[in-house]
């Protein structure tokens, strides 16, 4: 089976996106849900821009701190600054790995 078919048909169905459902259950009041979603979007955007400017690599789910009371997120692993991720034994070519 080709890798792309196995990824699409076997692996991705085992891990469906659920973060949006977590927001709905955690912030059940509409105003709180909206504030949390806006806070998440803003802080993710800011950290993505700052990370791009300073060459912050290695940004994945294990290196992101998420505040479950406000929706803010912060990137916490700064060992790959200034494009150091490109110098690793297996270079990091994808700067931000939160997508499939």
Kinemage of the C-alpha trace (Angstrom):
@kinemage 1
@onewidth
@group {chain A} dominant
@subgroup {mainchain}
@vectorlist {calphas} color= white
{ca unk a 1} P 0.000 0.000 0.000
{ca unk a 2} L 1.471 3.410 -0.926
{ca unk a 3} L 2.361 5.647 2.008
{ca unk a 4} L -0.043 8.431 1.052
{ca unk a 5} L -2.968 6.000 0.807
{ca unk a 6} L -2.056 4.362 4.117
{ca unk a 7} L -1.842 7.788 5.788
{ca unk a 8} L -5.197 8.913 4.397
{ca unk a 9} L -7.149 5.668 4.825
{ca unk a 10} L -5.594 4.029 7.897
{ca unk a 11} L -3.765 6.480 10.126
{ca unk a 12} L -5.690 9.778 9.913
{ca unk a 13} L -9.079 8.165 10.712
{ca unk a 14} L -7.568 6.915 13.990
{ca unk a 15} L -6.803 10.520 15.040
{ca unk a 16} L -9.737 12.750 14.065
{ca unk a 17} L -9.558 16.499 14.816
{ca unk a 18} L -11.174 17.146 18.215
{ca unk a 19} L -9.667 20.416 19.438
{ca unk a 20} L -12.690 22.399 18.263
{ca unk a 21} L -14.958 20.076 20.289
{ca unk a 22} L -12.816 20.622 23.368
{ca unk a 23} L -13.403 24.374 23.054
{ca unk a 24} L -17.158 23.805 22.853
{ca unk a 25} L -17.280 21.610 25.963
{ca unk a 26} L -14.790 23.631 28.028
{ca unk a 27} L -16.207 27.061 27.231
{ca unk a 28} L -19.936 26.378 27.096
{ca unk a 29} L -20.975 30.035 27.461
{ca unk a 30} L -20.862 31.710 24.022
{ca unk a 31} L -18.924 34.780 25.192
{ca unk a 32} L -16.321 32.654 26.988
{ca unk a 33} L -15.994 30.380 23.945
{ca unk a 34} L -15.477 33.396 21.689
{ca unk a 35} L -12.859 34.953 24.012
{ca unk a 36} L -10.947 31.677 24.249
{ca unk a 37} L -11.004 31.090 20.482
{ca unk a 38} L -9.848 34.646 19.796
{ca unk a 39} L -7.106 34.343 22.437
{ca unk a 40} L -5.925 31.077 20.883
{ca unk a 41} L -5.960 32.506 17.361
{ca unk a 42} L -4.130 35.682 18.366
{ca unk a 43} L -1.436 34.031 20.483
{ca unk a 44} L -0.860 31.307 17.890
{ca unk a 45} L -0.498 33.928 15.164
{ca unk a 46} L 1.891 36.051 17.226
{ca unk a 47} L 4.056 33.078 18.200
{ca unk a 48} L 4.098 31.887 14.590
{ca unk a 49} L 5.337 35.288 13.412
{ca unk a 50} L 7.881 35.645 16.219
{ca unk a 51} L 9.048 32.089 15.610
{ca unk a 52} L 9.510 32.770 11.919
{ca unk a 53} L 11.473 35.968 12.589
{ca unk a 54} L 13.886 34.396 15.100
{ca unk a 55} L 14.097 31.078 13.249
{ca unk a 56} L 12.341 29.047 15.919
{ca unk a 57} L 12.105 25.472 14.743
{ca unk a 58} L 10.717 22.318 16.283
{ca unk a 59} L 7.224 23.712 16.880
{ca unk a 60} L 4.899 20.765 17.361
{ca unk a 61} L 2.350 19.592 19.904
{ca unk a 62} L 4.924 18.641 22.531
{ca unk a 63} L 6.508 22.103 22.474
{ca unk a 64} L 3.389 24.195 22.839
{ca unk a 65} L 2.027 25.199 26.225
{ca unk a 66} L -1.719 25.755 26.200
{ca unk a 67} L -3.600 27.634 28.927
{ca unk a 68} L -6.900 25.780 29.369
{ca unk a 69} L -8.484 28.650 31.308
{ca unk a 70} L -7.980 31.411 28.738
{ca unk a 71} L -7.125 29.739 25.426
{ca unk a 72} L -3.654 31.305 25.176
{ca unk a 73} L -0.778 29.299 23.777
{ca unk a 74} L 2.984 29.747 24.098
{ca unk a 75} L 5.807 27.954 22.323
{ca unk a 76} L 8.095 26.657 25.051
{ca unk a 77} L 11.079 24.935 23.397
{ca unk a 78} L 13.741 27.457 22.449
{ca unk a 79} L 16.602 25.039 21.783
{ca unk a 80} L 16.182 25.383 17.993
{ca unk a 81} L 16.499 29.155 17.571
{ca unk a 82} L 18.041 30.892 14.563
{ca unk a 83} L 17.209 28.065 12.138
{ca unk a 84} L 19.202 25.535 14.148
{ca unk a 85} L 16.577 22.976 13.107
{ca unk a 86} L 18.001 23.096 9.590
{ca unk a 87} L 21.387 21.937 10.970
{ca unk a 88} L 20.056 18.774 12.659
{ca unk a 89} L 20.976 15.287 11.452
{ca unk a 90} L 17.500 15.128 9.932
{ca unk a 91} L 16.757 18.778 9.032
{ca unk a 92} L 13.379 20.252 9.896
{ca unk a 93} L 12.008 21.472 6.603
{ca unk a 94} L 8.446 22.156 7.816
{ca unk a 95} L 8.509 25.173 10.161
{ca unk a 96} L 5.171 24.542 11.888
{ca unk a 97} L 3.757 21.045 12.223
{ca unk a 98} L 0.245 21.401 13.573
{ca unk a 99} L -1.436 20.377 10.343
{ca unk a 100} L -1.884 16.937 8.840
